[in-house]
Amino acid sequence: PPLAEDEMMRQLEIVCRVLGEIGAKVDKTCGLHVHHHIDDFTVEDVKNLYRLYFKHTLAIEAIMPNSRRASSNPSYCRGITEEMLREIEMYQTIRDIACAFSRYHVINMKAYLKYGTVEFRQHSGTIDFTKIANWLKITQALVATAKRAKQVKPLSEAAKRTAWSREIAMIRELGLSETEQSAYYIARKKEFAELNRTAYNMAG
């Protein structure tokens, strides 16, 4: 059922602990799907959500394993493309957007028709409480930013210059500066950078 944050975190921690105790495992075929209620959204708010996710795609993918990046997983978590955005801009209702695309995208609006929620599908499967809790709060920040933003501007040329500048731009726009989520993001990105470097060195 829909839960307020404190109760959600309490129950999530119990579920993750029990799954660990019984030996539950995940592999790269698993995904973590998160729903947020958006029953107060206008169609423009939904468009903002797509604009934000598209704008910060590279920054988001920096904390995803290769198996959950749109370029390597076109079946279950397809990315948002410029073509999709152009199509979305033409629609007049949330239902129009929800009916236009399959659920197998990083943002799934099909869930809105059934539950009044938006589903984020990109994160890898995990039973780690810290990973789930931080992804929940990052996606909630996306939802909150989409709701309050009057306009989502494209990334500035300065922000496009380096991966770090793109990532800082996302953290700032989502209001996550100096939060637990920004610290988690930086540590998670560093972890994947090290893994990729190790894999590259082994291949060489």
N, C-alpha and C positions, 0 to 999 in steps of 0.2 A: 504493500500500500504506500501511497505518498507519505513521506515522513519529514518532519522538521529536522533541521541540521543536527541538533544535539542527540535526538533519538536515533536518527539515521546512523550517526557515527558510533553510537553505543552498540546498536545491533550489528553493524558492519564489523566491528572489532570482534564480537562474539562469533559471527559466522566465519571470519578468516581464521580465528584461533581454532575452532572446531575442525575446519577443513584441513588445517595443518596437522592437527592431532590424529586425524584418521588417514593421513597420508595422501591427500588429494594432490594431483600433479597437473600441470598444464604444459602444452608444447606450442610450437609456432602455428598450429592450426587453430588455436583458441583465440577468441577476442573478448574484450570487456565492453559491454554495451551499457551506456548510462542514459537515463531519461531525466529530463527537467520539464516541469509544468510550464507551459507558455499560454495558458488560457486567457491571459490579459494582453497578449501580443496583437498588434495590428499587422497588416500585410507588410507595411514598411519596416516594422521591427524584424520580421522574418527575413526580408531582403537584407537588412543590416547584418543579420547573423551570417548569412551566406557571404556577404562582402567581407566581413571580418575574418572568417575562416579562410577564405581565398587569399586575402591580404597577408595573413600570417602563416600560410601553409608551410613554408620552409622552416620557420621557427618551430612550429608544432612538430614537424617530422624529425627535427633534431633530437627529440626525446622519445622517438618511436623506433623499435627494431625494424630491420629491413622488411620483415614479413608483414608489417603493418603500414608500410609506406605505400601511397597510392600508386607509385610507379612500379612497385613489385607485387602488389596485391590488387589487381584490377577486378577481381571477382566479388569480393565482399566489402571492401571499403574504398570504393573509387573516389578519386579526388574531385574537387570542384574546379571546373574549367571556365575559361573566359566565355566559351560558347554557352555553357549553362547559365552564367551570370546574365548574359544578354537576353537569354530566353526568360529568366526569372523576372527581369525588369519589365517585361510585357504583361505579366499577370496582375490581375486586379484583386484577387482574393487569396487567402491562405490555402483554401481548398484547391484552387488552381495549381498552386506550387506543389502541394502534397500529391496531387494526382499526376503531375508531369514526369516524375522520375521514379525509378525503382528504389527500393529501400537499401540497396547495396552501395550506398555512398557514405562518406565520412559523416555527413549530416543526413538523417533519415526523417523526412517530414510525413511519411506514411503513418507514423505513430500518432501524429496529431489527429488524424481522422478517427482513430480508435480510442485514444487515451487523453488527447489534449496535451500531448508532450512532444518535445523534440528529442530524438535519439542520436547520441554521438557514438559512432561505431569504430573509431580508429584505434583505440588503445589495445595493446596486446593482452591476452588472457593472463590473469594473475590471481593469486590468493594472498598477496602481500597487502596488508592494511594500509601501510604508508603510501604505496603507489596508488591504490584505489582512492584513498581519501584526498590526495593531492590532485588527481585527475578530476575528481568530482568538483573540487573547488575551482580548478582552472576552467572547466566547462561552464560552471555557474558564473564565473567572471565573464566569459564570452556572452552568455545569455543576458546578464545584467548590463553589459556594455552596449549590446545591440538594442536593448530597450531604451536606454537613456540617451543614446547618440542621436543627434539631429542629422548628422552626416558622417559617413565613413569615407575618409579620404584615402587615396592610394598611398602606398609607401613613398616617402620622399626619396629623392635620388641619393641623399646622404645615407639614409637607412639601408639602401640597397647595396652599399659598397662592400660590406663585410657581413659574414654570418652573425658576428657579435652585435653589430649595429641593428640588424633585423630583429634579433632576439630581445635586445633592450627596448626597441620600439614596441614590440608586443607586450612585454611586461609592463611598460608604462601605460600603454593604452588600456590594458585590462585592469589597471589599478592595483597591480600586484607588487609594486616596488616595496622593498623592505618587508616582505611577508614571508611566511614559511614556504609558500608556493614558489617564490622567486629563488629561494635558497635550494629548494628541491629541484627546480628546473635546471639550475646551473650544475648541480651535482649529477643529475641524470644525464645531461648533455655530455658532461665530461666522461661519464662512464661509457657511453656509446662511442665517443671519440676514441677512447683507449681501446675498446674492443675492435673498432674498425682499423686502428693503427696496427694492432697485433695481428689481425687477419691479413692485412696487407703485407706485413713483414714475413709472415709464414708463407704466403703465396710467392713472395720474391725469393 
